[in-house]
Amino acid sequence: YLLKLVDDGSLNILWEIRCPDFDCNSVILRTHNLSEIMGKEIECDYCENGLLVRRQHVFPVFEINDDFREFLKQSKKKQVNYLHAL
Ligand SMILES: [Zn+2]
């Protein structure tokens, strides 16, 4: 369902790189351009672990388009609960 919203422009998709260290698990960076970061070496700002970015470090994140956000504000709260986690 969310991917359908990306298609119609209600949501933007971006990519989160998470630190693989279980104790840290911080979001190191977010990007719209996955190919730009894939295979690059980056460093976690929090635990200072080096990381070679691979698929398993990358998680899709949905960002609400501003127009769509306005639309949701005008909708009933019950209907927007599914977006609460965003
Ligand atoms: Zn870290």
PDB file of the backbone (N, CA, C, O) and the ligand in Angstrom, with CONECT records:
HET     ZN  A 101       1
ATOM      1  N   TYR A   1       0.832  -1.203   0.000  1.00  0.00           N
ATOM      2  CA  TYR A   1       0.000   0.000   0.000  1.00  0.00           C
ATOM      3  C   TYR A   1       0.870   1.258   0.000  1.00  0.00           C
ATOM      4  O   TYR A   1       0.607   2.205  -0.741  1.00  0.00           O
ATOM      5  N   LEU A   2       1.901   1.256   0.834  1.00  0.00           N
ATOM      6  CA  LEU A   2       2.771   2.438   0.904  1.00  0.00           C
ATOM      7  C   LEU A   2       3.477   2.704  -0.423  1.00  0.00           C
ATOM      8  O   LEU A   2       3.647   3.852  -0.832  1.00  0.00           O
ATOM      9  N   LEU A   3       3.885   1.620  -1.088  1.00  0.00           N
ATOM     10  CA  LEU A   3       4.585   1.806  -2.361  1.00  0.00           C
ATOM     11  C   LEU A   3       3.658   2.410  -3.422  1.00  0.00           C
ATOM     12  O   LEU A   3       4.105   3.128  -4.316  1.00  0.00           O
ATOM     13  N   LYS A   4       2.390   2.114  -3.308  1.00  0.00           N
ATOM     14  CA  LYS A   4       1.411   2.695  -4.215  1.00  0.00           C
ATOM     15  C   LYS A   4       1.349   4.219  -4.014  1.00  0.00           C
ATOM     16  O   LYS A   4       1.217   4.985  -4.968  1.00  0.00           O
ATOM     17  N   LEU A   5       1.448   4.624  -2.757  1.00  0.00           N
ATOM     18  CA  LEU A   5       1.440   6.057  -2.446  1.00  0.00           C
ATOM     19  C   LEU A   5       2.695   6.748  -2.973  1.00  0.00           C
ATOM     20  O   LEU A   5       2.659   7.920  -3.349  1.00  0.00           O
ATOM     21  N   VAL A   6       3.808   6.006  -2.995  1.00  0.00           N
ATOM     22  CA  VAL A   6       5.034   6.560  -3.577  1.00  0.00           C
ATOM     23  C   VAL A   6       4.808   6.811  -5.068  1.00  0.00           C
ATOM     24  O   VAL A   6       5.198   7.848  -5.605  1.00  0.00           O
ATOM     25  N   ASP A   7       4.177   5.849  -5.716  1.00  0.00           N
ATOM     26  CA  ASP A   7       3.899   5.972  -7.146  1.00  0.00           C
ATOM     27  C   ASP A   7       3.058   7.193  -7.472  1.00  0.00           C
ATOM     28  O   ASP A   7       3.317   7.876  -8.462  1.00  0.00           O
ATOM     29  N   ASP A   8       2.056   7.474  -6.654  1.00  0.00           N
ATOM     30  CA  ASP A   8       1.198   8.615  -6.980  1.00  0.00           C
ATOM     31  C   ASP A   8       1.702   9.918  -6.356  1.00  0.00           C
ATOM     32  O   ASP A   8       1.024  10.943  -6.431  1.00  0.00           O
ATOM     33  N   GLY A   9       2.887   9.885  -5.743  1.00  0.00           N
ATOM     34  CA  GLY A   9       3.517  11.114  -5.283  1.00  0.00           C
ATOM     35  C   GLY A   9       3.117  11.565  -3.887  1.00  0.00           C
ATOM     36  O   GLY A   9       3.558  12.620  -3.431  1.00  0.00           O
ATOM     37  N   SER A  10       2.287  10.782  -3.199  1.00  0.00           N
ATOM     38  CA  SER A  10       1.883  11.165  -1.845  1.00  0.00           C
ATOM     39  C   SER A  10       3.013  10.972  -0.844  1.00  0.00           C
ATOM     40  O   SER A  10       3.135  11.705   0.137  1.00  0.00           O
ATOM     41  N   LEU A  11       3.827   9.972  -1.119  1.00  0.00           N
ATOM     42  CA  LEU A  11       4.965   9.699  -0.246  1.00  0.00           C
ATOM     43  C   LEU A  11       6.247   9.712  -1.061  1.00  0.00           C
ATOM     44  O   LEU A  11       6.262   9.340  -2.234  1.00  0.00           O
ATOM     45  N   ASN A  12       7.317  10.146  -0.419  1.00  0.00           N
ATOM     46  CA  ASN A  12       8.641   9.992  -1.017  1.00  0.00           C
ATOM     47  C   ASN A  12       9.322   8.835  -0.306  1.00  0.00           C
ATOM     48  O   ASN A  12       9.103   8.602   0.882  1.00  0.00           O
ATOM     49  N   ILE A  13      10.150   8.117  -1.048  1.00  0.00           N
ATOM     50  CA  ILE A  13      10.905   7.054  -0.413  1.00  0.00           C
ATOM     51  C   ILE A  13      12.345   7.519  -0.263  1.00  0.00           C
ATOM     52  O   ILE A  13      12.911   8.123  -1.174  1.00  0.00           O
ATOM     53  N   LEU A  14      12.924   7.238   0.879  1.00  0.00           N
ATOM     54  CA  LEU A  14      14.345   7.484   1.029  1.00  0.00           C
ATOM     55  C   LEU A  14      14.965   6.333   1.778  1.00  0.00           C
ATOM     56  O   LEU A  14      14.263   5.463   2.291  1.00  0.00           O
ATOM     57  N   TRP A  15      16.277   6.328   1.842  1.00  0.00           N
ATOM     58  CA  TRP A  15      17.001   5.170   2.338  1.00  0.00           C
ATOM     59  C   TRP A  15      17.797   5.546   3.565  1.00  0.00           C
ATOM     60  O   TRP A  15      18.498   6.558   3.597  1.00  0.00           O
ATOM     61  N   GLU A  16      17.671   4.711   4.565  1.00  0.00           N
ATOM     62  CA  GLU A  16      18.357   4.927   5.817  1.00  0.00           C
ATOM     63  C   GLU A  16      19.491   3.918   5.938  1.00  0.00           C
ATOM     64  O   GLU A  16      19.277   2.720   5.757  1.00  0.00           O
ATOM     65  N   ILE A  17      20.687   4.388   6.241  1.00  0.00           N
ATOM     66  CA  ILE A  17      21.805   3.496   6.509  1.00  0.00           C
ATOM     67  C   ILE A  17      21.933   3.374   8.016  1.00  0.00           C
ATOM     68  O   ILE A  17      22.146   4.373   8.703  1.00  0.00           O
ATOM     69  N   ARG A  18      21.806   2.168   8.539  1.00  0.00           N
ATOM     70  CA  ARG A  18      21.892   1.960   9.977  1.00  0.00           C
ATOM     71  C   ARG A  18      23.193   1.289  10.347  1.00  0.00           C
ATOM     72  O   ARG A  18      23.705   0.433   9.624  1.00  0.00           O
ATOM     73  N   CYS A  19      23.715   1.693  11.484  1.00  0.00           N
ATOM     74  CA  CYS A  19      24.931   1.109  12.019  1.00  0.00           C
ATOM     75  C   CYS A  19      24.679  -0.373  12.332  1.00  0.00           C
ATOM     76  O   CYS A  19      23.693  -0.703  12.991  1.00  0.00           O
ATOM     77  N   PRO A  20      25.562  -1.270  11.865  1.00  0.00           N
ATOM     78  CA  PRO A  20      25.365  -2.702  12.088  1.00  0.00           C
ATOM     79  C   PRO A  20      25.688  -3.137  13.514  1.00  0.00           C
ATOM     80  O   PRO A  20      25.391  -4.268  13.896  1.00  0.00           O
ATOM     81  N   ASP A  21      26.288  -2.260  14.296  1.00  0.00           N
ATOM     82  CA  ASP A  21      26.615  -2.586  15.682  1.00  0.00           C
ATOM     83  C   ASP A  21      25.326  -2.673  16.501  1.00  0.00           C
ATOM     84  O   ASP A  21      24.568  -1.705  16.576  1.00  0.00           O
ATOM     85  N   PHE A  22      25.082  -3.829  17.112  1.00  0.00           N
ATOM     86  CA  PHE A  22      23.808  -4.042  17.816  1.00  0.00           C
ATOM     87  C   PHE A  22      23.602  -3.075  18.978  1.00  0.00           C
ATOM     88  O   PHE A  22      22.475  -2.671  19.262  1.00  0.00           O
ATOM     89  N   ASP A  23      24.679  -2.710  19.640  1.00  0.00           N
ATOM     90  CA  ASP A  23      24.558  -1.781  20.762  1.00  0.00           C
ATOM     91  C   ASP A  23      24.269  -0.361  20.299  1.00  0.00           C
ATOM     92  O   ASP A  23      23.666   0.434  21.020  1.00  0.00           O
ATOM     93  N   CYS A  24      24.701  -0.066  19.108  1.00  0.00           N
ATOM     94  CA  CYS A  24      24.572   1.300  18.578  1.00  0.00           C
ATOM     95  C   CYS A  24      23.293   1.415  17.759  1.00  0.00           C
ATOM     96  O   CYS A  24      22.366   2.129  18.141  1.00  0.00           O
ATOM     97  N   ASN A  25      23.248   0.705  16.625  1.00  0.00           N
ATOM     98  CA  ASN A  25      22.069   0.674  15.757  1.00  0.00           C
ATOM     99  C   ASN A  25      21.534   2.064  15.396  1.00  0.00           C
ATOM    100  O   ASN A  25      20.333   2.247  15.198  1.00  0.00           O
ATOM    101  N   SER A  26      22.448   3.040  15.315  1.00  0.00           N
ATOM    102  CA  SER A  26      22.042   4.401  14.975  1.00  0.00           C
ATOM    103  C   SER A  26      21.814   4.548  13.479  1.00  0.00           C
ATOM    104  O   SER A  26      22.362   3.798  12.670  1.00  0.00           O
ATOM    105  N   VAL A  27      20.998   5.524  13.133  1.00  0.00           N
ATOM    106  CA  VAL A  27      20.861   5.885  11.729  1.00  0.00           C
ATOM    107  C   VAL A  27      22.047   6.770  11.371  1.00  0.00           C
ATOM    108  O   VAL A  27      22.175   7.886  11.874  1.00  0.00           O
ATOM    109  N   ILE A  28      22.900   6.271  10.512  1.00  0.00           N
ATOM    110  CA  ILE A  28      24.108   7.018  10.158  1.00  0.00           C
ATOM    111  C   ILE A  28      23.778   8.129   9.172  1.00  0.00           C
ATOM    112  O   ILE A  28      24.221   9.267   9.331  1.00  0.00           O
ATOM    113  N   LEU A  29      23.001   7.791   8.161  1.00  0.00           N
ATOM    114  CA  LEU A  29      22.573   8.825   7.221  1.00  0.00           C
ATOM    115  C   LEU A  29      21.324   8.406   6.474  1.00  0.00           C
ATOM    116  O   LEU A  29      20.938   7.238   6.456  1.00  0.00           O
ATOM    117  N   ARG A  30      20.702   9.410   5.854  1.00  0.00           N
ATOM    118  CA  ARG A  30      19.530   9.177   5.020  1.00  0.00           C
ATOM    119  C   ARG A  30      19.788   9.773   3.655  1.00  0.00           C
ATOM    120  O   ARG A  30      20.372  10.850   3.538  1.00  0.00           O
ATOM    121  N   THR A  31      19.356   9.080   2.632  1.00  0.00           N
ATOM    122  CA  THR A  31      19.582   9.584   1.280  1.00  0.00           C
ATOM    123  C   THR A  31      18.434   9.207   0.347  1.00  0.00           C
ATOM    124  O   THR A  31      17.768   8.189   0.540  1.00  0.00           O
ATOM    125  N   HIS A  32      18.217  10.032  -0.655  1.00  0.00           N
ATOM    126  CA  HIS A  32      17.263   9.682  -1.702  1.00  0.00           C
ATOM    127  C   HIS A  32      17.950   8.880  -2.791  1.00  0.00           C
ATOM    128  O   HIS A  32      17.300   8.177  -3.564  1.00  0.00           O
ATOM    129  N   ASN A  33      19.248   8.990  -2.844  1.00  0.00           N
ATOM    130  CA  ASN A  33      20.011   8.377  -3.927  1.00  0.00           C
ATOM    131  C   ASN A  33      20.809   7.186  -3.419  1.00  0.00           C
ATOM    132  O   ASN A  33      21.939   7.326  -2.951  1.00  0.00           O
ATOM    133  N   LEU A  34      20.199   6.017  -3.522  1.00  0.00           N
ATOM    134  CA  LEU A  34      20.794   4.810  -2.976  1.00  0.00           C
ATOM    135  C   LEU A  34      22.100   4.433  -3.678  1.00  0.00           C
ATOM    136  O   LEU A  34      23.059   4.011  -3.032  1.00  0.00           O
ATOM    137  N   SER A  35      22.130   4.586  -4.989  1.00  0.00           N
ATOM    138  CA  SER A  35      23.308   4.159  -5.742  1.00  0.00           C
ATOM    139  C   SER A  35      24.541   4.992  -5.393  1.00  0.00           C
ATOM    140  O   SER A  35      25.678   4.553  -5.563  1.00  0.00           O
ATOM    141  N   GLU A  36      24.285   6.208  -4.901  1.00  0.00           N
ATOM    142  CA  GLU A  36      25.383   7.096  -4.534  1.00  0.00           C
ATOM    143  C   GLU A  36      26.146   6.596  -3.312  1.00  0.00           C
ATOM    144  O   GLU A  36      27.341   6.859  -3.171  1.00  0.00           O
ATOM    145  N   ILE A  37      25.457   5.878  -2.430  1.00  0.00           N
ATOM    146  CA  ILE A  37      26.049   5.482  -1.153  1.00  0.00           C
ATOM    147  C   ILE A  37      26.450   4.006  -1.119  1.00  0.00           C
ATOM    148  O   ILE A  37      27.287   3.602  -0.312  1.00  0.00           O
ATOM    149  N   MET A  38      25.844   3.206  -2.001  1.00  0.00           N
ATOM    150  CA  MET A  38      26.100   1.766  -2.004  1.00  0.00           C
ATOM    151  C   MET A  38      27.561   1.452  -2.298  1.00  0.00           C
ATOM    152  O   MET A  38      28.123   1.947  -3.275  1.00  0.00           O
ATOM    153  N   GLY A  39      28.175   0.627  -1.448  1.00  0.00           N
ATOM    154  CA  GLY A  39      29.561   0.225  -1.654  1.00  0.00           C
ATOM    155  C   GLY A  39      30.592   1.226  -1.143  1.00  0.00           C
ATOM    156  O   GLY A  39      31.795   0.984  -1.240  1.00  0.00           O
ATOM    157  N   LYS A  40      30.120   2.361  -0.594  1.00  0.00           N
ATOM    158  CA  LYS A  40      31.028   3.374  -0.055  1.00  0.00           C
ATOM    159  C   LYS A  40      31.383   3.040   1.387  1.00  0.00           C
ATOM    160  O   LYS A  40      30.635   2.367   2.097  1.00  0.00           O
ATOM    161  N   GLU A  41      32.532   3.527   1.791  1.00  0.00           N
ATOM    162  CA  GLU A  41      32.922   3.381   3.191  1.00  0.00           C
ATOM    163  C   GLU A  41      32.507   4.628   3.956  1.00  0.00           C
ATOM    164  O   GLU A  41      32.876   5.747   3.599  1.00  0.00           O
ATOM    165  N   ILE A  42      31.738   4.416   5.007  1.00  0.00           N
ATOM    166  CA  ILE A  42      31.340   5.545   5.845  1.00  0.00           C
ATOM    167  C   ILE A  42      31.638   5.191   7.293  1.00  0.00           C
ATOM    168  O   ILE A  42      31.934   4.043   7.622  1.00  0.00           O
ATOM    169  N   GLU A  43      31.555   6.189   8.138  1.00  0.00           N
ATOM    170  CA  GLU A  43      31.838   5.973   9.544  1.00  0.00           C
ATOM    171  C   GLU A  43      30.620   6.389  10.368  1.00  0.00           C
ATOM    172  O   GLU A  43      30.001   7.423  10.116  1.00  0.00           O
ATOM    173  N   CYS A  44      30.297   5.565  11.346  1.00  0.00           N
ATOM    174  CA  CYS A  44      29.187   5.903  12.235  1.00  0.00           C
ATOM    175  C   CYS A  44      29.594   7.076  13.130  1.00  0.00           C
ATOM    176  O   CYS A  44      30.651   7.047  13.760  1.00  0.00           O
ATOM    177  N   ASP A  45      28.749   8.103  13.180  1.00  0.00           N
ATOM    178  CA  ASP A  45      29.041   9.283  13.999  1.00  0.00           C
ATOM    179  C   ASP A  45      28.974   8.984  15.488  1.00  0.00           C
ATOM    180  O   ASP A  45      29.523   9.722  16.306  1.00  0.00           O
ATOM    181  N   TYR A  46      28.303   7.904  15.827  1.00  0.00           N
ATOM    182  CA  TYR A  46      28.027   7.643  17.240  1.00  0.00           C
ATOM    183  C   TYR A  46      29.054   6.716  17.869  1.00  0.00           C
ATOM    184  O   TYR A  46      29.613   7.026  18.921  1.00  0.00           O
ATOM    185  N   CYS A  47      29.308   5.567  17.221  1.00  0.00           N
ATOM    186  CA  CYS A  47      30.252   4.618  17.806  1.00  0.00           C
ATOM    187  C   CYS A  47      31.580   4.601  17.052  1.00  0.00           C
ATOM    188  O   CYS A  47      32.520   3.917  17.456  1.00  0.00           O
ATOM    189  N   GLU A  48      31.653   5.361  15.948  1.00  0.00           N
ATOM    190  CA  GLU A  48      32.871   5.513  15.145  1.00  0.00           C
ATOM    191  C   GLU A  48      33.333   4.222  14.475  1.00  0.00           C
ATOM    192  O   GLU A  48      34.495   4.102  14.088  1.00  0.00           O
ATOM    193  N   ASN A  49      32.427   3.262  14.337  1.00  0.00           N
ATOM    194  CA  ASN A  49      32.720   2.069  13.555  1.00  0.00           C
ATOM    195  C   ASN A  49      32.731   2.417  12.076  1.00  0.00           C
ATOM    196  O   ASN A  49      31.876   3.162  11.596  1.00  0.00           O
ATOM    197  N   GLY A  50      33.707   1.872  11.357  1.00  0.00           N
ATOM    198  CA  GLY A  50      33.702   2.017   9.910  1.00  0.00           C
ATOM    199  C   GLY A  50      32.718   1.039   9.303  1.00  0.00           C
ATOM    200  O   GLY A  50      32.457  -0.018   9.878  1.00  0.00           O
ATOM    201  N   LEU A  51      32.173   1.377   8.157  1.00  0.00           N
ATOM    202  CA  LEU A  51      31.154   0.525   7.547  1.00  0.00           C
ATOM    203  C   LEU A  51      31.233   0.620   6.034  1.00  0.00           C
ATOM    204  O   LEU A  51      31.249   1.712   5.466  1.00  0.00           O
ATOM    205  N   LEU A  52      31.283  -0.527   5.397  1.00  0.00           N
ATOM    206  CA  LEU A  52      31.157  -0.575   3.949  1.00  0.00           C
ATOM    207  C   LEU A  52      29.683  -0.836   3.653  1.00  0.00           C
ATOM    208  O   LEU A  52      29.152  -1.887   4.009  1.00  0.00           O
ATOM    209  N   VAL A  53      29.037   0.105   3.013  1.00  0.00           N
ATOM    210  CA  VAL A  53      27.586   0.040   2.860  1.00  0.00           C
ATOM    211  C   VAL A  53      27.163  -1.087   1.920  1.00  0.00           C
ATOM    212  O   VAL A  53      27.548  -1.121   0.751  1.00  0.00           O
ATOM    213  N   ARG A  54      26.381  -1.988   2.446  1.00  0.00           N
ATOM    214  CA  ARG A  54      25.800  -3.083   1.671  1.00  0.00           C
ATOM    215  C   ARG A  54      24.300  -3.116   1.894  1.00  0.00           C
ATOM    216  O   ARG A  54      23.752  -2.439   2.764  1.00  0.00           O
ATOM    217  N   ARG A  55      23.661  -3.935   1.069  1.00  0.00           N
ATOM    218  CA  ARG A  55      22.197  -4.007   1.119  1.00  0.00           C
ATOM    219  C   ARG A  55      21.618  -4.207   2.515  1.00  0.00           C
ATOM    220  O   ARG A  55      20.594  -3.622   2.868  1.00  0.00           O
ATOM    221  N   GLN A  56      22.287  -5.038   3.297  1.00  0.00           N
ATOM    222  CA  GLN A  56      21.723  -5.353   4.611  1.00  0.00           C
ATOM    223  C   GLN A  56      21.756  -4.178   5.599  1.00  0.00           C
ATOM    224  O   GLN A  56      21.140  -4.238   6.663  1.00  0.00           O
ATOM    225  N   HIS A  57      22.482  -3.109   5.237  1.00  0.00           N
ATOM    226  CA  HIS A  57      22.528  -1.934   6.107  1.00  0.00           C
ATOM    227  C   HIS A  57      21.494  -0.884   5.717  1.00  0.00           C
ATOM    228  O   HIS A  57      21.317   0.123   6.402  1.00  0.00           O
ATOM    229  N   VAL A  58      20.817  -1.144   4.603  1.00  0.00           N
ATOM    230  CA  VAL A  58      19.951  -0.128   4.013  1.00  0.00           C
ATOM    231  C   VAL A  58      18.482  -0.463   4.251  1.00  0.00           C
ATOM    232  O   VAL A  58      18.041  -1.583   3.993  1.00  0.00           O
ATOM    233  N   PHE A  59      17.737   0.513   4.740  1.00  0.00           N
ATOM    234  CA  PHE A  59      16.319   0.307   5.013  1.00  0.00           C
ATOM    235  C   PHE A  59      15.499   1.408   4.354  1.00  0.00           C
ATOM    236  O   PHE A  59      15.853   2.584   4.444  1.00  0.00           O
ATOM    237  N   PRO A  60      14.399   1.034   3.689  1.00  0.00           N
ATOM    238  CA  PRO A  60      13.566   2.064   3.079  1.00  0.00           C
ATOM    239  C   PRO A  60      12.759   2.820   4.130  1.00  0.00           C
ATOM    240  O   PRO A  60      12.254   2.227   5.083  1.00  0.00           O
ATOM    241  N   VAL A  61      12.644   4.118   3.947  1.00  0.00           N
ATOM    242  CA  VAL A  61      11.873   4.966   4.850  1.00  0.00           C
ATOM    243  C   VAL A  61      10.915   5.782   4.000  1.00  0.00           C
ATOM    244  O   VAL A  61      11.262   6.226   2.906  1.00  0.00           O
ATOM    245  N   PHE A  62       9.718   5.972   4.508  1.00  0.00           N
ATOM    246  CA  PHE A  62       8.756   6.758   3.764  1.00  0.00           C
ATOM    247  C   PHE A  62       8.610   8.139   4.383  1.00  0.00           C
ATOM    248  O   PHE A  62       8.513   8.296   5.600  1.00  0.00           O
ATOM    249  N   GLU A  63       8.598   9.107   3.526  1.00  0.00           N
ATOM    250  CA  GLU A  63       8.526  10.505   3.927  1.00  0.00           C
ATOM    251  C   GLU A  63       7.235  11.042   3.327  1.00  0.00           C
ATOM    252  O   GLU A  63       6.951  10.828   2.149  1.00  0.00           O
ATOM    253  N   ILE A  64       6.464  11.733   4.137  1.00  0.00           N
ATOM    254  CA  ILE A  64       5.181  12.212   3.634  1.00  0.00           C
ATOM    255  C   ILE A  64       5.359  13.495   2.832  1.00  0.00           C
ATOM    256  O   ILE A  64       5.950  14.466   3.303  1.00  0.00           O
ATOM    257  N   ASN A  65       4.851  13.477   1.651  1.00  0.00           N
ATOM    258  CA  ASN A  65       4.812  14.658   0.802  1.00  0.00           C
ATOM    259  C   ASN A  65       4.015  15.768   1.505  1.00  0.00           C
ATOM    260  O   ASN A  65       2.995  15.485   2.133  1.00  0.00           O
ATOM    261  N   ASP A  66       4.462  17.007   1.407  1.00  0.00           N
ATOM    262  CA  ASP A  66       3.823  18.121   2.125  1.00  0.00           C
ATOM    263  C   ASP A  66       2.347  18.287   1.781  1.00  0.00           C
ATOM    264  O   ASP A  66       1.520  18.540   2.656  1.00  0.00           O
ATOM    265  N   ASP A  67       2.031  18.143   0.509  1.00  0.00           N
ATOM    266  CA  ASP A  67       0.630  18.261   0.103  1.00  0.00           C
ATOM    267  C   ASP A  67      -0.216  17.164   0.734  1.00  0.00           C
ATOM    268  O   ASP A  67      -1.342  17.388   1.177  1.00  0.00           O
ATOM    269  N   PHE A  68       0.363  15.980   0.757  1.00  0.00           N
ATOM    270  CA  PHE A  68      -0.350  14.835   1.318  1.00  0.00           C
ATOM    271  C   PHE A  68      -0.524  15.017   2.820  1.00  0.00           C
ATOM    272  O   PHE A  68      -1.539  14.605   3.381  1.00  0.00           O
ATOM    273  N   ARG A  69       0.458  15.629   3.472  1.00  0.00           N
ATOM    274  CA  ARG A  69       0.381  15.885   4.898  1.00  0.00           C
ATOM    275  C   ARG A  69      -0.815  16.804   5.212  1.00  0.00           C
ATOM    276  O   ARG A  69      -1.560  16.580   6.165  1.00  0.00           O
ATOM    277  N   GLU A  70      -0.968  17.832   4.386  1.00  0.00           N
ATOM    278  CA  GLU A  70      -2.110  18.739   4.533  1.00  0.00           C
ATOM    279  C   GLU A  70      -3.422  17.986   4.394  1.00  0.00           C
ATOM    280  O   GLU A  70      -4.367  18.187   5.156  1.00  0.00           O
ATOM    281  N   PHE A  71      -3.449  17.120   3.404  1.00  0.00           N
ATOM    282  CA  PHE A  71      -4.638  16.320   3.156  1.00  0.00           C
ATOM    283  C   PHE A  71      -4.974  15.466   4.379  1.00  0.00           C
ATOM    284  O   PHE A  71      -6.138  15.333   4.759  1.00  0.00           O
ATOM    285  N   LEU A  72      -3.938  14.892   4.986  1.00  0.00           N
ATOM    286  CA  LEU A  72      -4.150  14.029   6.145  1.00  0.00           C
ATOM    287  C   LEU A  72      -4.663  14.819   7.336  1.00  0.00           C
ATOM    288  O   LEU A  72      -5.497  14.332   8.100  1.00  0.00           O
ATOM    289  N   LYS A  73      -4.164  16.040   7.493  1.00  0.00           N
ATOM    290  CA  LYS A  73      -4.603  16.894   8.602  1.00  0.00           C
ATOM    291  C   LYS A  73      -6.107  17.116   8.543  1.00  0.00           C
ATOM    292  O   LYS A  73      -6.788  17.203   9.565  1.00  0.00           O
ATOM    293  N   GLN A  74      -6.603  17.203   7.315  1.00  0.00           N
ATOM    294  CA  GLN A  74      -8.024  17.461   7.135  1.00  0.00           C
ATOM    295  C   GLN A  74      -8.867  16.188   7.202  1.00  0.00           C
ATOM    296  O   GLN A  74     -10.096  16.246   7.230  1.00  0.00           O
ATOM    297  N   SER A  75      -8.197  15.052   7.227  1.00  0.00           N
ATOM    298  CA  SER A  75      -8.929  13.796   7.346  1.00  0.00           C
ATOM    299  C   SER A  75      -9.196  13.497   8.817  1.00  0.00           C
ATOM    300  O   SER A  75      -8.601  14.107   9.706  1.00  0.00           O
ATOM    301  N   LYS A  76     -10.081  12.569   9.054  1.00  0.00           N
ATOM    302  CA  LYS A  76     -10.337  12.149  10.434  1.00  0.00           C
ATOM    303  C   LYS A  76      -9.129  11.444  10.995  1.00  0.00           C
ATOM    304  O   LYS A  76      -8.425  10.735  10.276  1.00  0.00           O
ATOM    305  N   LYS A  77      -8.883  11.636  12.289  1.00  0.00           N
ATOM    306  CA  LYS A  77      -7.712  11.039  12.924  1.00  0.00           C
ATOM    307  C   LYS A  77      -7.697   9.525  12.803  1.00  0.00           C
ATOM    308  O   LYS A  77      -6.640   8.920  12.621  1.00  0.00           O
ATOM    309  N   LYS A  78      -8.846   8.930  12.903  1.00  0.00           N
ATOM    310  CA  LYS A  78      -8.938   7.475  12.816  1.00  0.00           C
ATOM    311  C   LYS A  78      -8.333   6.936  11.527  1.00  0.00           C
ATOM    312  O   LYS A  78      -7.717   5.870  11.513  1.00  0.00           O
ATOM    313  N   GLN A  79      -8.514   7.677  10.458  1.00  0.00           N
ATOM    314  CA  GLN A  79      -8.056   7.212   9.152  1.00  0.00           C
ATOM    315  C   GLN A  79      -6.549   7.340   8.968  1.00  0.00           C
ATOM    316  O   GLN A  79      -5.982   6.703   8.080  1.00  0.00           O
ATOM    317  N   VAL A  80      -5.907   8.135   9.774  1.00  0.00           N
ATOM    318  CA  VAL A  80      -4.471   8.359   9.579  1.00  0.00           C
ATOM    319  C   VAL A  80      -3.617   7.594  10.587  1.00  0.00           C
ATOM    320  O   VAL A  80      -2.395   7.737  10.610  1.00  0.00           O
ATOM    321  N   ASN A  81      -4.265   6.785  11.416  1.00  0.00           N
ATOM    322  CA  ASN A  81      -3.507   6.028  12.418  1.00  0.00           C
ATOM    323  C   ASN A  81      -2.413   5.148  11.829  1.00  0.00           C
ATOM    324  O   ASN A  81      -1.380   4.922  12.460  1.00  0.00           O
ATOM    325  N   TYR A  82      -2.644   4.659  10.630  1.00  0.00           N
ATOM    326  CA  TYR A  82      -1.656   3.771  10.025  1.00  0.00           C
ATOM    327  C   TYR A  82      -0.362   4.503   9.708  1.00  0.00           C
ATOM    328  O   TYR A  82       0.678   3.873   9.518  1.00  0.00           O
ATOM    329  N   LEU A  83      -0.419   5.818   9.652  1.00  0.00           N
ATOM    330  CA  LEU A  83       0.788   6.593   9.360  1.00  0.00           C
ATOM    331  C   LEU A  83       1.484   7.084  10.629  1.00  0.00           C
ATOM    332  O   LEU A  83       2.514   7.755  10.570  1.00  0.00           O
ATOM    333  N   HIS A  84       0.910   6.740  11.756  1.00  0.00           N
ATOM    334  CA  HIS A  84       1.428   7.238  13.024  1.00  0.00           C
ATOM    335  C   HIS A  84       2.902   6.905  13.221  1.00  0.00           C
ATOM    336  O   HIS A  84       3.672   7.719  13.731  1.00  0.00           O
ATOM    337  N   ALA A  85       3.279   5.716  12.816  1.00  0.00           N
ATOM    338  CA  ALA A  85       4.665   5.263  13.003  1.00  0.00           C
ATOM    339  C   ALA A  85       5.656   6.075  12.173  1.00  0.00           C
ATOM    340  O   ALA A  85       6.854   6.051  12.455  1.00  0.00           O
ATOM    341  N   LEU A  86       5.192   6.775  11.183  1.00  0.00           N
ATOM    342  CA  LEU A  86       6.079   7.569  10.339  1.00  0.00           C
ATOM    343  C   LEU A  86       6.410   8.871  11.032  1.00  0.00           C
ATOM    344  O   LEU A  86       7.149   9.690  10.486  1.00  0.00           O
TER     345      LEU A  86
HETATM  346 ZN    ZN A 101      27.342   3.032  15.395  1.00  0.00          ZN2+
END
